[in-house]
Amino acid sequence: MSFVPVAAAVLNQWVRILGALEKKINRQSFETWLKPTRFSHITDRTLYVRIPSAEFEHVGDRYADLISEAVDNLGLELDQVIFQVPPPDPNAARLREDGGFAPQPSHSLNAPRSLRNGAPTGNGVGPEQSRFDWNTAAQLNPRYQFDSFVIGSGNQFAHAAAQAVAERPSKAYNPLFVYGGVGMGKTHLMQAIGHQVKLRQPHAAISYVSGEKFTNEMINSVRYDKMTGFRDKFRTVDVLLIDDIQFLAGKERTQEEFFHTFNALHESMKQIVIASDRPPKELADFEDRLRSRFEWGLVVDIQPPDLETKVAILQKKAELEQTVLPMDVALFIAGNVRTNVRELEGALVRLIAWCSLHGVEITLPTAQQCLKQFIDTQVRKITIEAIQRAVAENFGMRVAELKQKNNSRQIVVPRQIAMYLAKQMTEASLPEIGRQFGGKHHTTVMHSIAKIDEQRRNDKDLNRTVNKLMETLG
Ligand SMILES: Nc1ncnc2c1ncn2[C@@H]1O[C@H](COP(=O)(O)OP(=O)(O)OP(=O)(O)O)[C@@H](O)[C@H]1O
């Protein structure tokens, strides 16, 4: 894009290589070993990549062939890629003129096509370089863009809010608090904000960090007396994207630090986006002053996708994989994978890999054959007993109480929800469900199901509870 300055285009080289590697490497290895790497700088056709610790030194070795292949396929003018560990003491580090840190004698890996890695021992990034660090687009997953996010009824409000924030950071909603269940697209959406801001303001300092990473970095900073660096790092960004904030529950010191980070950013009109698995009010073991700040801007939820959205997500993912996905196959997968989009994606990836391995086309019979075990496992897992246990746990009651002849509201609602889930998530007939709830008549079961069905449309909290239970069970 013509308005992206050269620096951003250069940064993109490692992002693009990562994008290519992500398609070739299994998700867990990618998340563990490649996602934490960061672009450092490029000098004389050598791309320098930062690795978080010496543990990652084998990355260059292990993925040398794939990196070479990606460099070739992308037509990048690079002779080598060097992996470097940042120096142990950032305060002692000196900033290079080009914003990187000096290459050090490296471990020669005999990697093909001149790819090798290295560990620096001296000069490196100092606190004054933190803004440079935040400019490395590699912190964001290149796949998590607005373009690749499918809008459906469950996420359209969250999507619109995210777009508004990306268009007018710190002016639309600050903070933006996005919550929803596992694999619903919270990370995708918040990273899309980061990409969009970056595109419009290439020099904006953007940080994406999980609650866990924030906590660990803080603990290490306290331990090694580097709190000044830690504070500089998080309080000087233009956009802070903090994921899985629920991880801070019960961690008083981290919450205190985050409270001050939040205040510093908010006061200087910097954008904060927070993702969580539950709304602020339900964040137990959180200080009230933090919970209330989370509600200062806009709180939006992402609800599980309906069938149409699931089909559209599958089509979009297939398109990104340059694969044609017949409609009957998309419907088959969408109908059998319940709510978690990550699992939906997993089923598709498995199908594509399986068909390519067996040299067959993607058709309904091949999908049924390939995904049989995957789907059976989902179905097998859900029994009425499992539903009763999950519901009882959710409402803080005993399973036996769900089966008693007690018609108090505290018992009736959970029981109705459990019956509803039994109908939705198992093959059991109405009389069978009735039997498992202490011998209720099948018309009582029918009434309960209809009641919850209706309430889900009108009562947001109840709907969320049902969705949460479905996710836990599914
Ligand atoms: N609406 C959507 N359109 C396209 N892809 C989606 C959508 N929702 C989720 N996904 C995909 O599903 C996967 C899981 O999404 P993501 O990691 O953003 O979920 P999450 O809500 O952050 O989950 P967790 O709570 O487990 O961190 C990602 O690959 C993401 O791209």
The ligand as an SDF file (V2000), in Angstrom:
LIG
                    3D

 31 33  0  0  0  0  0  0  0  0999 V2000
  -16.4480  -14.2310   13.5570 N   0  0  0  0  0  0  0  0  0  0  0  0
  -15.3130  -14.8430   13.2210 C   0  0  0  0  0  0  0  0  0  0  0  0
  -14.8550  -14.7860   11.9580 N   0  0  0  0  0  0  0  0  0  0  0  0
  -13.7290  -15.4160   11.5950 C   0  0  0  0  0  0  0  0  0  0  0  0
  -12.9710  -16.1370   12.4420 N   0  0  0  0  0  0  0  0  0  0  0  0
  -13.3750  -16.2290   13.7070 C   0  0  0  0  0  0  0  0  0  0  0  0
  -14.5600  -15.5910   14.1620 C   0  0  0  0  0  0  0  0  0  0  0  0
  -14.7160  -15.8570   15.4770 N   0  0  0  0  0  0  0  0  0  0  0  0
  -13.6760  -16.6060   15.8220 C   0  0  0  0  0  0  0  0  0  0  0  0
  -12.8630  -16.8390   14.7720 N   0  0  0  0  0  0  0  0  0  0  0  0
  -11.6400  -17.6510   14.7260 C   0  0  0  0  0  0  0  0  0  0  0  0
  -11.7120  -18.6010   15.7690 O   0  0  0  0  0  0  0  0  0  0  0  0
  -10.4410  -18.7800   16.3630 C   0  0  0  0  0  0  0  0  0  0  0  0
  -10.5420  -18.4960   17.8450 C   0  0  0  0  0  0  0  0  0  0  0  0
  -10.7900  -17.1010   17.9990 O   0  0  0  0  0  0  0  0  0  0  0  0
  -10.1080  -16.2360   19.1630 P   0  0  0  0  0  0  0  0  0  0  0  0
   -8.7720  -16.7930   19.5230 O   0  0  0  0  0  0  0  0  0  0  0  0
  -10.1800  -14.8210   18.7490 O   0  0  0  0  0  0  0  0  0  0  0  0
  -11.1230  -16.5570   20.3250 O   0  0  0  0  0  0  0  0  0  0  0  0
  -11.1870  -16.0020   21.7970 P   0  0  0  0  0  0  0  0  0  0  0  0
  -12.5710  -15.5530   22.0130 O   0  0  0  0  0  0  0  0  0  0  0  0
  -10.1050  -15.0260   22.0380 O   0  0  0  0  0  0  0  0  0  0  0  0
  -10.9330  -17.3270   22.6210 O   0  0  0  0  0  0  0  0  0  0  0  0
  -10.2160  -17.5740   24.0360 P   0  0  0  0  0  0  0  0  0  0  0  0
  -11.1480  -17.0840   25.0750 O   0  0  0  0  0  0  0  0  0  0  0  0
  -10.0270  -19.0460   24.0680 O   0  0  0  0  0  0  0  0  0  0  0  0
   -8.9130  -16.8210   24.0210 O   0  0  0  0  0  0  0  0  0  0  0  0
   -9.4920  -17.8460   15.6630 C   0  0  0  0  0  0  0  0  0  0  0  0
   -8.7760  -18.5610   14.6880 O   0  0  0  0  0  0  0  0  0  0  0  0
  -10.3990  -16.8270   14.9860 C   0  0  0  0  0  0  0  0  0  0  0  0
   -9.8530  -16.3470   13.7900 O   0  0  0  0  0  0  0  0  0  0  0  0
  1  2  1  0
  2  3  1  0
  2  7  2  0
  3  4  2  0
  4  5  1  0
  5  6  2  0
  6  7  1  0
  6 10  1  0
  7  8  1  0
  8  9  2  0
  9 10  1  0
 10 11  1  0
 11 12  1  0
 11 30  1  0
 12 13  1  0
 13 14  1  0
 13 28  1  0
 14 15  1  0
 15 16  1  0
 16 17  2  0
 16 18  1  0
 16 19  1  0
 19 20  1  0
 20 21  2  0
 20 22  1  0
 20 23  1  0
 23 24  1  0
 24 25  2  0
 24 26  1  0
 24 27  1  0
 28 29  1  0
 28 30  1  0
 30 31  1  0
M  END
$$$$
